Amino acid sequence: MKNLITIVVIALIFGSCSSNKTVFVIPQNSTIEIDYAEYDMTKATIKNKSFKEIDVVVLSKENSEQVRGFGLGVRGEADVMVERENKLVLKNTSNSSAKVALNIASAKRPVPRTTNEYISFTLQNKTAKSIPLIIPTVMNPNLSPFSKSGVDLKVGQEILFKAKGKKHVLLVVDNTIKEGELLDVAAILKKKKQDLGLL
């Protein structure tokens, strides 16, 4: 097994620019760390422009513990929030390079929750259509067709969807979701729309 090569990218502010956009290539079996320390809270919009899934992880700078993370599927797009005390890590574990577009902007830090309990599980899209979701203060993943996206979310975290111009709660993370569980998002979404009379 090959060791991952770590590349540290430090952002620079040019004048009064409030966002930074770049496109870069992650070599095979490599990791890129992005540290935008000039922002108290960073909103990173990540587009996977390759045909390989990449791992998106937020790690603590102090102890390298994972704060949140998910898998970003082929041609997928997601927003992820990164606090000043953390760093964004993009991992390409495939045997070929991966192209990624990254847009960075300053964001407002959310009010911290009282619980520190996280559950790791996977969101699966078994359909031929993309499923856009909203995970407030964390990310806005767009589940690609026939893809899986691993997430690591706090108990109490809401996952939302949009229908007819309004946001609705798809599910709330709680202890009924088992560690490592695979959730069929399309099936959950269909039932939720039926319950809400949106079909």
C-alpha positions in Angstrom: 0.0 0.0 0.0 1.4 3.4 -1.0 1.8 6.2 1.5 -0.2 9.3 0.9 1.7 12.4 -0.2 0.6 15.5 1.7 0.6 18.9 0.0 -0.2 21.9 2.2 -1.8 24.8 0.5 -2.0 28.1 2.3 -4.4 30.8 1.0 -3.4 34.4 0.4 -5.7 37.3 0.5 -5.3 39.7 -2.5 -6.6 43.2 -1.6 -10.2 43.1 -0.4 -11.1 39.9 -2.2 -13.6 37.9 0.0 -13.4 34.6 -2.0 -10.7 32.5 -3.7 -11.3 30.2 -6.6 -8.8 27.7 -8.0 -8.7 24.4 -10.0 -6.0 21.9 -9.2 -5.0 18.2 -9.7 -4.6 15.8 -6.8 -2.0 13.1 -7.8 -2.8 9.5 -7.4 -2.8 8.2 -3.8 -2.2 11.7 -2.5 -3.7 14.1 0.0 -4.0 17.9 -0.2 -4.5 20.0 3.0 -6.0 23.4 2.6 -5.6 25.9 5.5 -7.4 29.2 5.1 -6.4 30.6 8.5 -7.2 34.2 7.7 -10.9 33.3 7.9 -12.7 32.5 11.2 -15.1 30.3 9.3 -14.6 29.2 5.7 -17.2 28.0 3.2 -15.5 25.7 0.7 -17.4 24.8 -2.4 -15.8 21.7 -3.9 -16.5 20.3 -7.4 -15.1 16.9 -8.3 -14.3 17.4 -12.0 -12.9 13.9 -12.4 -14.3 10.4 -12.8 -12.9 9.2 -9.5 -14.5 9.7 -6.0 -12.5 11.8 -3.6 -12.7 11.9 0.2 -13.5 15.3 1.8 -12.5 15.5 5.5 -12.3 18.3 8.0 -9.6 17.7 10.6 -8.6 19.4 13.8 -5.2 21.2 13.5 -4.5 20.4 17.1 -4.8 16.6 17.2 -5.7 15.6 13.6 -9.0 14.2 14.8 -11.8 14.1 12.2 -14.5 16.7 12.7 -16.7 15.9 9.7 -16.3 14.1 6.4 -17.9 12.5 3.4 -17.2 10.9 0.0 -17.6 13.2 -3.0 -18.8 11.2 -6.0 -17.9 11.4 -9.6 -18.7 14.9 -10.9 -20.2 15.7 -7.5 -20.4 19.1 -5.8 -20.7 20.0 -2.2 -20.3 22.8 0.3 -18.4 22.2 3.5 -17.8 24.5 6.5 -14.3 24.7 8.0 -13.5 26.6 11.2 -10.2 28.4 11.8 -9.0 25.7 14.2 -9.6 23.0 11.6 -8.2 22.3 8.1 -9.8 20.9 4.9 -8.3 17.7 3.6 -9.0 16.2 0.1 -7.9 12.7 -0.4 -7.5 10.9 -3.8 -7.0 7.2 -3.0 -7.3 6.0 -6.6 -4.5 5.0 -8.9 -5.0 8.0 -11.2 -5.1 11.8 -10.7 -8.2 13.7 -9.8 -9.2 17.2 -10.9 -10.9 19.4 -8.3 -12.4 23.0 -8.5 -12.4 24.8 -5.2 -14.1 28.1 -4.3 -13.4 29.6 -0.9 -15.4 32.3 0.9 -15.6 33.7 4.4 -18.7 32.6 6.4 -20.3 33.2 9.7 -19.6 30.7 12.5 -22.7 28.9 13.7 -23.8 28.6 17.3 -22.2 25.5 18.7 -24.4 22.5 19.6 -24.5 21.1 23.1 -23.8 17.5 22.1 -20.6 16.1 20.7 -22.0 12.8 19.6 -21.4 12.0 15.9 -22.7 9.1 13.7 -20.9 8.0 10.6 -23.2 6.6 7.9 -23.6 6.6 4.1 -26.1 8.4 1.8 -26.8 6.3 -1.3 -28.5 7.4 -4.5 -29.7 4.4 -6.4 -31.4 6.5 -9.1 -30.3 7.9 -12.5 -30.9 11.5 -11.3 -28.8 13.7 -9.0 -30.3 14.4 -5.5 -29.3 17.8 -4.1 -29.4 18.0 -0.3 -28.7 20.7 2.3 -27.0 20.0 5.6 -27.0 23.4 7.3 -23.6 24.7 8.6 -21.9 21.6 7.3 -22.3 21.1 3.5 -24.7 21.0 0.6 -24.0 17.7 -1.1 -25.3 16.9 -4.6 -25.6 13.1 -4.7 -24.6 12.0 -8.2 -26.6 9.2 -9.9 -25.8 5.7 -8.6 -23.4 7.0 -6.0 -22.6 6.8 -2.3 -21.5 9.6 0.0 -20.2 8.9 3.5 -21.0 11.5 6.2 -20.1 12.0 9.8 -22.8 14.1 11.4 -23.8 15.2 14.9 -27.0 13.8 16.5 -29.7 16.4 16.0 -28.3 17.6 12.6 -31.0 18.2 10.0 -30.7 17.1 6.4 -32.9 19.2 4.2 -34.2 19.1 0.6 -35.9 21.7 -1.6 -39.3 21.2 -3.3 -41.6 23.8 -4.9 -39.3 26.6 -3.8 -39.2 25.7 -0.1 -36.9 23.8 2.2 -38.2 20.7 4.0 -36.6 18.4 6.5 -35.7 15.0 5.0 -34.4 13.5 8.2 -32.8 14.4 11.5 -29.8 12.5 12.6 -30.6 10.4 15.7 -29.7 7.2 17.4 -32.0 5.2 15.1 -29.3 5.6 12.5 -26.7 2.9 13.1 -23.0 3.5 12.8 -22.0 2.6 9.2 -25.6 2.3 8.0 -26.4 2.7 4.3 -29.4 5.0 3.8 -31.4 4.9 0.5 -31.9 8.6 0.0 -34.2 8.3 -3.0 -36.6 6.0 -1.0 -36.5 8.3 2.0 -37.1 11.3 -0.2 -40.1 9.7 -2.0 -41.8 8.8 1.3 -41.2 12.2 2.8 -42.7 13.9 -0.3 -45.7 11.6 -0.1 -46.1 12.4 3.6 -45.9 16.2 2.9 -48.2 16.0 -0.1 -45.5 17.1 -2.5 -46.0 14.4 -5.1 
